[in-house]
Amino acid sequence: MKRIIYISHDQLNARYGALKTANPKDDLIVLVESQRMLKPEFGSKVRLYFLLSSAAHFVKELEDYGYTVIYQKSATTVDGLKEVLKKYPKLPIIAATPSSFRLKQSLSDLGVTFVENDFFLTPAKVFTQWASSQKSYLMESFYRTQRIRLNILVEKGKPVGGAWNFDKENRSPLPKGYKFPPYLQHKADEIDNQIARQLGIKPISDFATSRAGAKKVLKNFLDNHFAHFGPYEDAMTTDNWSLHHSLLSPYLNNGLLHPSEVIDAAVKRFEKGDIPIASAEGFIRQIIGWREYVNGMYWHLGQDYKELNHLNAKRKLLPLFEDADKTQMNCIKSNLQDINARGWVHHIPRLMLLSNLALITGTNPQEFLSWMRRVFIDATDWVMVPNVIGMGVHADNGVMMTKPYAAGGAYISKMSNYCKGCLYDPKLRTGDNACPFTTLYWDFLDRNQEEFAGNHRMAQQLFGIKRLKDLPEVKKRAKEVLAGLDNGLI
């Protein structure tokens, strides 16, 4: 052996990163399962099942290719690599640049040599060039630059379909009686069963844990969901946990799928002519726009960004986040039950329900970030830090998003069926059965009038406060709601 190649649990692809130039005759492959990964504060058992089983399948795949692989279990990643170095003391270690500041620093301190992390479509230098030329970091600006740079849905420098963005067409609630295709289920193999037994849970059949399974998910999306993805992208319902979403983020984020193959497959499918441009553009924007933008911003904004708390939010994490039975809000309870079952809900519940609730209750950003990082199977530092600190709870003073994503019950009622049969009425802001979102939305705006006074995008909302004749009653009810949430009774 001539060198050690370290592979993290989110770089599981033999064609990219440090494995791109690997040779079974010369390279010893090492993965490390640290004790930190097994602690509850790192991740739920559902998330851990996905990460560990995916890694175990990848190890087998590499061994089938003829590689010598060590799956080291140690207190930390660095300790694991040191254990391997005791057996192979003269071998240099290389790795693809890690996806978090913390791991990059610890590996750098150990003397690991980094090769470019090509699990994204945008090299760090390219993103830095874009960001350095901007007065504000508008994702839409970055996205249009990406479309041209990557030559995706572009003809002679113009956007296919006549517009860069069809987001306005992608905000429809589900029609009554809407029918979805059957869920794609994944049968557990012996590796899955072994990992599940170790964790004391049943295998999660909603997500694949191998590259072959991930490719099936991609095909299922393109065949059965792609055409309808756009219109109902923002919809929420108790009738279906995944709607027409691709479910590809877990595999993109752990390396089983690469964004280039997903984009290539989506464009090829669109070119057949039966996929609406709004669906194609909306899906492609999530990957070459938002996903790449968030990763770029994570590194550009720096390691201290995750500690920001501009709104000085101090409330401890609400009990309902740890126990779905601690709330009577149908929308929150339903999504927490889905998260507990499979570690996933789509981006609108994450933003407009979970993050919205943390925002308008004044929940501490770092406590909420830690929870989000823990419960979702597609979570990783680069994903969650910008999404939560910047977009979710507006803790960065508008560096990423020019306005906070606060909303009342009216939005939830419009975009979902959660309000039907719920104890709380989204139309009411006062009274015992007033929707907590509606009450707290107005209270949040009132509490932060001075903060948002100069924000032109908040002018309409702030003007609405002045027309509230019952603002004193709203503020009184808000105190009751916050106390109830703190005690797990609302």
FENKA-V373686 format. One line per field, one symbol per residue. burial: 1 if it has 9 or more other ideal C-beta (glycine too) atoms within 8 Angstrom, else 0. A space follows every 50 residues. Layout:
BEGIN
burial=???
END
This chain:
BEGIN
burial=10111111111110011111010100111111111010000111111111 11111111111110001011110101111111111001001011111111 00110111010101101111110001110110010010110111111101 01110000110000010001000100000000000100001111110010 10110111111011111101110011011111111110000111111101 11111111101110111011000010111111111011111111111111 10001101101010101111100101111111111111100111110111 11111111111111111111111111111111111111111111110101 10111111111110111110010111011100011111111111110110 0100100100110110010010011111001101110101
END
